[in-house]
Amino acid sequence: MTKWISIKDRLPKTDTELLFFSEGRIRFGEYIWYDPDYRWDDRVANLYREDVTHWMPLPKSPVE
């Protein structure tokens, strides 16, 4: 199982799908360049910055 990574320890590569924790919820999205800074995008037209505390890569897809 993948563990949560604090943004204080490391940030993800840009434009990679991931999970991030914001406002007490787990969100799906990516870490992107959004001029003039980086943002967390949940792909529902919401951008986050200060309230994100942790992130993790997506788990591997199930195999039948």
C-alpha positions in Angstrom: 0.0 0.0 0.0 1.3 3.4 -0.9 1.7 5.8 2.0 0.7 9.5 2.2 3.6 11.9 1.6 3.7 15.2 3.4 4.2 18.2 1.1 6.8 19.4 3.6 8.9 16.3 2.7 8.5 16.2 -1.1 6.2 17.5 -3.8 5.1 15.3 -6.7 6.1 15.6 -10.3 3.9 17.9 -12.3 1.1 16.6 -14.6 0.9 13.2 -12.9 -2.4 11.8 -11.6 -2.5 11.4 -7.9 -4.5 11.6 -4.7 -4.2 14.6 -2.4 -5.6 15.5 1.0 -7.3 18.9 1.3 -10.0 20.3 3.6 -10.4 17.0 5.3 -11.1 15.1 2.1 -9.2 12.9 -0.3 -9.3 14.3 -3.8 -8.2 13.0 -7.2 -6.3 15.2 -9.5 -2.8 16.4 -10.3 -0.1 18.9 -9.3 0.1 21.5 -12.2 1.8 24.7 -13.2 -0.8 27.4 -13.0 0.8 30.7 -13.8 2.4 32.2 -11.7 2.7 29.3 -9.3 2.0 25.6 -8.8 -1.5 24.4 -7.8 -3.4 21.2 -7.0 -6.1 20.6 -9.6 -9.0 18.3 -8.7 -10.3 18.4 -12.4 -13.6 19.8 -11.3 -12.5 23.4 -11.8 -11.2 23.7 -8.3 -7.6 24.7 -7.6 -6.0 24.3 -4.2 -2.8 25.6 -2.7 -2.4 26.4 1.0 -4.8 23.8 2.4 -3.2 20.7 0.8 -1.1 18.8 3.4 -0.4 15.3 1.9 -0.4 13.5 -1.4 0.2 10.0 -2.8 0.6 8.3 -6.2 -2.3 6.4 -7.5 -2.3 2.7 -6.6 -1.7 0.2 -9.3 -4.8 -1.0 -11.3 -6.3 -4.3 -10.3 -5.3 -7.4 -12.3 -7.8 -10.1 -13.0 
